[in-house]
Amino acid sequence: MSERADRVVRSRNAVIDGRLREAAVVVRDGRIAAIEPYAAPLEASRDEDFGHCWLLPGLVDTHVHVNEPGRSEWEGFATATRAAAAGGITTIVDMPLNSIPPTVDLPGLEAKRAAAAGKLWVDVALWGGVVPGNTSSLAPLFARGLPGFKCFLVPSGVDEFPHVQEHDLLDALPVIAELGAVLLVHAEAPGPIERAEARLRAESRDPRRYTTYLDSRPPEAETEAIELLVSLARRTGARIHIVHFACGDAVDVLAGAKAEGLRITAETCPHYLYFEAERIADGATAFKCAPPIREKRHQDALRQALQSGVIDTLVSDHSPCVPELKRIDSGDFVQAWGGIASLQLGLAIASSLGPAAGFDAASIALWMSERPARLAGLASHKGSIALGRDADLVVFDPEREWVVRGRELLQRHPVTPYEGHTLRGQVQRTYLRGSPVFDAGQLGEGPAGALLEATDA
C-alpha cells in the first residue's frame, strides 16, 4: 500500500466471504480499502488489534419501530440509534407505522425525514406502507429511495395504519412487482383470531394468564395467512417478505413456496428463538408480542428453518411503548401493548444460543447483516466486509458474560423480557464508516448517521 490508511482493524476471527479468517481490514475515507493478512505491516493513523474477538460486518436490522414523529415518547430516532450502535447495528430500517403520520405517502415521508434530522447515531433507511387506497403513492415513495412497503392482514394496533384485505393486495402487488420493490407482510389471518377471541370471551378466561393471550392468536392464523401470500406471489410474481415468522407449523408451507421458485423470503426474531411459551409466567406482560412467543416445538422448528435457509434473516422487531401501556402492574395480557424492545440485544442473544445450536459467527453475519442488507436494497455498500463497502464493523467478544439490566440499556424505556438474563457475548466496539460510534460501553462524540436510500432494489 502506497497511501497511508486512516485505520487498520485486525482480528484473528473476522467474517469474510462467509467464513472466519485472520485479517487486517484497511479503512480509508470511510470505506474498506483493502483486506490484508492479519500480521501485515501497514501504515495507518490508527492500528487496532482485537485478537480473538469476532470482527463482523455492522449488523443491518430491517425491522425497527422508531415511532417518531408522533409517538417519540415511545422511542425516537436518538434513543433507537444509540441502542443500535451499542448492539453492533450500523443500519436500521424503520417501519412505516406507530409514527404519526405513517409513511404511506410523500407528506408522511417528509415528516419522517424531518424528524430524523440531526439525531442519527447509525444509518437509517425507511420502509413505506401499504394501506387501503394508497396504491397511487407507492411509485412516488419508491422513487424517493424506499425499497419496499409494509402491510398488516389484521389490525395493526394503531388507527392511522389500517390493515388490508386480499383485494387491496391484488391492487398493490402488480405495482410493487413492476417497481421491483418488496412487500413486507404481518402474516396473521383475521378469521382464526376472531374465532379464538370469541371463544375465549365466552369462556371468561383470565387475562393475566399467558395461555389466554397465546390461545387468542392460534398457529392457524399464521398458516392461513402464509398460504394466502404464497397464492398471491404465484399470481402476481411480486416479491413478498414475511415479517416476524413465529409458527413452526407454517415452515413447510414456506419451504414449498421456495422450492417452487416463488419470490418469498421470511425473517424471525431473537425472542422466538430464545424464549418458549411454557416458561412465560402469568402476568409477565413484557413478553407480549404479535405473533406470540409459542411453545418449544415451534422454537425448534424455527431454529431449524433458519439454519436450513427456509427462514432468511434474524431481526429485532424492536417495538417499544411507554411502560404504562405494557400493563406491568396489572399483568393484563389482553390490554397490554404487544411489542418487545430488544434492539441492543440481538447479537448477544444469537451468540448466547451458541455454535452447537448453529449460531456461529459466520451464520450470524449472514442472517443479521448480509441478507438483511440485500432485502433493503443496500447490499452494494452494507452487509459484508469486502472491498469498497462502507467500513461498518463490529468487534464482539463471544466469551464475555453479562447480565441484562433494563435501566442500563440505551433504548428510551427499561422494560425488557430479558431483564436479569445472563448473555454470553458483548459488543466491544462499533464502527460506522470507519469511525467508532460505540466503544467500551460509551457512545462516540456525536450523531454520525445518515438517512439512506436503497441503491440495489
Summary of the structure (lengths in Angstrom):
residues: 457
radius of gyration: 21.2
end to end distance: 34.3
largest distance: 76.7
contacts: 1696
relative contact order: 0.17
helix: 33%
strand: 24%
